[in-house]
Amino acid sequence: MDSQLQLELTNKYLQYRNTATKIGIEEALVQYKHVGEPNWMFEVLCELYFIQVKVLTQPTDQANKSIRTVAQLLNNEGFLKENGSLIFDVFQLFDGIEYKQGVPDSWKYLLEGIIHLSTRCDIMKGLAKHNKMESKNFVDYLLQFVHRLDSKYLIPISEMIYKIVEEYPDYAFMVRFKLVEMQILPDLVTRLTVIYCRDIVSFLNSIFQGKSTWFFAQSINNSQYFAKMKQYIMADIEANSVVEQQLNPVALSSAIRALVGIVGYFGVKLNESEVLLFMKILKTTRTESIVNLLLCLVLLSAEQFLRKQKELSDILSQLLQSGISEMPLLILVYFQTDAIQQVEDMIRSILAMQLPIHKLGLFEMQKLFRSLKTTSIHNH
């Protein structure tokens, strides 16, 4: 935008702004829309001022209705595509004028107003692209709205933050850190972790370590991301459990714990090949912590493991005799005496997670443990 056009727009806008403060914003809009040649840039400036005023003066739901009714250019996807980056030059001009008029936080009010528009993601993407210096502030403003606005605005806010990260992927860790610190928007945290951060195992273990009940409030739409998490974790487990090579017990334990967490908290299911891999590790490992973690997984995913009942029985009998871990014997004793609660407590204690446990699976597993050939145990 050349300086002459900028000057003309600024002068006309300041006249309109001045009139609006005297006769009211709606009346000023009607009056100025029919003065001189039609100019979409001037109309966008007027819409931006309208958004700012309504955010500052009206309750959120009322502002929502007003803004969606009046901001017809900004709420028009075709208009945004047609005029491209010029629109964001107008945003920049508006911010500069308002700053001189004593409104230092105009970006904050505009972003809150844009939440109400159906074009919010397109606008946010454009604003981020054309204002790299401001983009981190945009994230902070949007985060402030989370606690202040009604929960129905959480999805629009998440979408807008995600658009900024799409533009600047190196922001992903910073944004996720802030979300975790504020304990908000768990769906967005999961999405950023899977798509950009990709530190699935270490992140999940840190989440499961603390009191992270806020993170467990995931929407059903996020199941695709937990399926992706499972894929990453399984690749990690396979890489750390190749039988020909030396097992890496620390890395393997971390990966199994992360997997058990998403199975327990989010109902992620194992497929047949995954069950077979875990039974193979359970059969070959000599590491107590891995045996304990895998037994927790077996108990939490009872339905899937019981499809391989014969193989599982053989492995459990072998573990009872091997003495690698005392956990199989404890489970057996608890199941023999109907002490189901102790089994649950043991699972939670080993994992250091307060996860929900389905009793039906434990009852089915109880039958299996009771049917094990225990003659060799009695001989010990």
KOLPATI-51010 format. One record per residue (C-alpha): x, y, z. Coordinates in steps of 0.5 Angstrom, whole numbers. Layout:
! residues N
X Y Z
...
! end
This chain:
! residues 380
0 0 0
3 7 -2
4 12 3
-1 17 -1
-7 12 0
-5 11 7
-5 18 8
-12 18 5
-15 12 9
-12 15 15
-15 22 14
-22 19 12
-22 14 18
-20 19 23
-26 23 21
-31 17 21
-28 15 28
-29 22 31
-36 22 28
-38 15 31
-36 18 38
-41 23 37
-47 20 34
-46 13 35
-42 8 31
-48 5 28
-50 12 25
-43 13 23
-43 7 19
-49 8 15
-47 16 14
-40 14 11
-42 8 7
-45 13 2
-40 18 2
-35 19 -4
-33 13 -8
-34 6 -5
-27 4 -2
-27 -3 1
-20 -2 5
-24 4 8
-30 -1 10
-25 -6 13
-22 0 17
-29 1 19
-31 -6 21
-25 -7 25
-27 -1 29
-33 -3 30
-30 -10 32
-26 -6 37
-32 -2 40
-36 -8 41
-31 -12 44
-30 -7 49
-37 -5 51
-41 -11 50
-42 -17 54
-39 -23 49
-45 -26 47
-48 -19 45
-42 -17 41
-42 -24 38
-49 -22 35
-47 -15 33
-40 -17 30
-43 -23 26
-48 -18 23
-44 -12 21
-37 -15 19
-39 -17 13
-33 -16 9
-28 -20 14
-33 -25 15
-33 -27 7
-28 -32 5
-29 -30 -2
-27 -23 -1
-21 -25 4
-18 -29 -2
-19 -24 -7
-16 -19 -4
-10 -23 0
-5 -19 3
-7 -12 2
-13 -14 7
-7 -15 13
-4 -9 11
-10 -5 13
-10 -9 19
-3 -6 20
-5 1 19
-11 0 23
-7 -2 29
-2 4 28
-7 9 28
-11 6 34
-4 6 38
-3 14 36
-10 15 39
-8 12 45
-11 5 44
-4 0 45
-8 -6 45
-12 -6 39
-9 -13 37
-12 -16 43
-19 -13 42
-19 -15 34
-17 -22 36
-22 -23 41
-27 -20 36
-25 -25 30
-26 -31 34
-34 -29 33
-33 -30 25
-33 -36 21
-27 -34 17
-23 -33 24
-18 -39 21
-16 -35 15
-15 -29 18
-11 -31 24
-7 -35 18
-6 -28 15
-5 -24 21
1 -29 23
4 -29 16
4 -22 16
6 -20 23
12 -25 25
14 -20 30
7 -20 34
5 -27 33
8 -29 40
4 -24 43
-2 -26 39
-1 -33 42
-1 -30 49
-8 -26 48
-11 -32 45
-9 -36 52
-12 -30 56
-19 -31 53
-19 -38 55
-21 -37 62
-25 -31 61
-29 -33 55
-35 -38 55
-33 -45 54
-36 -45 47
-31 -41 45
-25 -46 47
-25 -50 40
-25 -43 36
-19 -41 40
-15 -47 39
-16 -47 32
-13 -40 32
-7 -42 36
-6 -48 31
-6 -43 25
-1 -39 28
4 -46 30
2 -48 22
5 -42 20
11 -42 25
12 -50 27
18 -48 31
13 -44 36
10 -51 38
14 -53 44
13 -46 47
6 -46 46
5 -53 49
9 -51 55
5 -45 56
-2 -50 55
1 -55 60
3 -49 65
-4 -46 65
-7 -53 64
-12 -51 59
-14 -54 52
-12 -61 52
-14 -63 45
-9 -58 43
-4 -60 47
-5 -67 44
-5 -65 37
1 -61 38
5 -67 41
3 -71 35
4 -67 29
10 -62 31
13 -64 38
14 -71 36
17 -73 43
11 -78 45
14 -82 50
18 -77 54
12 -72 54
7 -78 56
11 -80 62
12 -73 64
4 -72 64
3 -78 67
8 -77 73
4 -71 75
-3 -69 77
-6 -68 70
-13 -69 71
-14 -63 66
-11 -67 60
-15 -73 61
-21 -69 59
-20 -70 51
-26 -70 46
-28 -76 42
-25 -73 36
-18 -74 39
-18 -81 38
-14 -81 31
-8 -77 35
-8 -83 40
-8 -88 35
-2 -84 32
1 -84 39
0 -91 39
4 -92 32
10 -88 35
10 -92 41
10 -98 38
16 -96 33
20 -94 39
18 -101 43
20 -105 37
27 -101 36
28 -102 43
26 -110 43
30 -113 37
32 -120 40
38 -120 36
41 -114 39
42 -112 47
35 -110 50
35 -103 52
31 -103 59
31 -96 60
28 -94 54
23 -100 53
20 -99 60
19 -91 58
16 -93 52
11 -99 55
9 -94 61
7 -89 56
3 -94 52
0 -97 58
-2 -90 60
-6 -88 54
-9 -95 54
-12 -94 61
-14 -87 61
-16 -86 54
-18 -93 52
-13 -95 46
-14 -102 44
-8 -106 42
-8 -110 35
-6 -118 35
1 -116 32
2 -112 38
-1 -117 43
4 -122 40
10 -117 40
9 -116 48
8 -123 49
15 -125 46
18 -119 50
15 -122 56
17 -129 54
24 -127 53
26 -121 58
30 -122 64
29 -115 67
24 -115 73
21 -108 71
19 -110 64
16 -116 67
12 -112 72
10 -106 66
8 -111 61
3 -115 67
0 -109 68
-1 -108 60
-4 -115 60
-9 -114 66
-11 -107 63
-12 -110 56
-15 -117 58
-20 -117 53
-14 -117 47
-9 -121 51
-15 -127 52
-15 -128 45
-9 -131 45
-11 -135 52
-6 -141 51
0 -138 49
-1 -133 55
-2 -139 60
4 -142 58
8 -135 59
5 -134 65
6 -141 68
14 -140 66
14 -133 69
11 -136 76
17 -141 75
22 -136 73
23 -132 79
25 -126 75
19 -122 79
15 -123 85
9 -120 81
6 -126 78
6 -130 84
2 -124 88
-3 -123 82
-4 -131 83
-5 -130 91
-10 -124 90
-14 -127 85
-14 -134 89
-17 -130 95
-22 -125 91
-17 -119 93
-19 -116 86
-18 -109 90
-11 -111 91
-9 -113 84
-12 -106 82
-8 -102 88
-1 -106 85
-3 -104 78
-3 -97 80
3 -97 85
7 -100 79
5 -95 74
5 -89 79
-2 -87 75
-9 -87 78
-12 -90 72
-19 -93 71
-19 -100 71
-25 -104 68
-27 -110 73
-30 -114 68
-23 -115 65
-20 -117 71
-25 -122 73
-24 -126 66
-16 -125 68
-18 -128 75
-21 -134 71
-14 -135 67
-10 -135 73
-14 -140 77
-13 -145 71
-6 -144 71
-2 -151 72
1 -149 79
5 -155 81
12 -152 80
10 -147 84
8 -151 90
14 -155 90
19 -148 91
! end
